[in-house]
């Protein structure tokens, strides 16, 4: 098996076997080949075995990538040549002839889909039923992960296209009807923020999402201001990938209305909050529908305040979380008027998930009371005669006063209905008796 071997004395013997996929090399533990050395960047370069040679691409490393003493951005390493990352030297060892592999493509079309034609093509009505999603990232290894993981989850509902540079991305956008572009920030020549501005200007109706490893609040603000619907951090495990996939699916279904992102789904808001809290981000989530409008404040991954017109704190948070229709948008963080939420976000979301399984009540006190009154106002001729009431009603189980996000059980609703109806009958009898005495 062919492998790449470290030949620097301090790390002598460190090696990694090569296959038919791109692998990343760097100091960080998320690389396929980790080299813990200060001169090596967190994600330094990526390599692909092609026949008996190694394609090497630098990933904007701090101290550079060198072949034969010359700095490179992308080049081929031959057996016997020295590859240097910072101060660490490596060598390619070919143990047996490797099968020929197709040259690395900067643009990857999904299986069963032909490569983009040189001229703009006409899209059929049937093809528009499948979303076309373009991922732009300078790491070929990351783009392979996108095809492997998200391609499997999409179940043919997505056509995934990939580009490792801005010019390749713009070429695809000219040739194909793309529904959403997912951009990395750190790219050579034209970075993701600049590319985002160009795409937003030329293709304002395309959904745009930033997916990056750079957690920087100033970058988040710049990207959201330049047309990005979401600013997400690259996932670290399968659970986070699932959340990212759900969020991207929701973005594809959103339509814009007065700067808000509409078509609020039951899972969409849960996923947005979970991803933002997992990423340790700071922002304000504005939510509204035809009845309720409110805000959820997230600071450094913690939910610190929520408010609607009538509620504040956890009750407001759960009321907003329970909405299944309406619109929401992410805006840069600003300090709330006060901190009204102290619990961990995991506990708040878990409670919200349990509440989703119950029957939701309307969003304010007046409407909740109206539900009870509506049941009490039945036809007197069909109602059974009232039972004698005790002098003092039993106090073992007091009625609960409901507020915005409280839930009434069926048992409590029936009990409230019975007492309300009996109360109405007693009032009617008292009124009749009073009128009789007057006469």
Buried (B, 14 or more C-beta within 10 A) or exposed (E): EBBBBBBBEEBEEBBBEBBEBBBBBBBBEEBBBBBEBEBBBBBBBBBBBBBBBBBBBBBBBEBBBBBEEEEBBBBEBEEEBBBBBBEBBBBBBBEEEBEEBEEBBBBBBBEEBEEBEEEEEEEEEEBEEBBBBBBBBBBBBBBBBBBEBBBEBBEEEBBBBBBBBBEBBBBBBEBBEBBBBBBBBBBBEBBBBBBBBBBBEEBEEBBBBBBBBBEEBEBBBBBBEBBBBBBBBBBEEEEBBBBBBBBBBBBBEBEBEEEBBBBBBEBBBBBBBBBBBBBEBBBBBBBBBEBBBBBBBBBEEBBBBBBBEBBBBBBBBBBBBBBEEBBBBBBBBEEBEEBBBEEEBEEBBEBBEEBBEEEEBBBBBEEBBEBBEEBBEEEEEEEEEBEEEEEEEEEEEEEEEBBBBBBBEEEBBEEBBBBBBBEBBEEEEEEEEEEEEEE
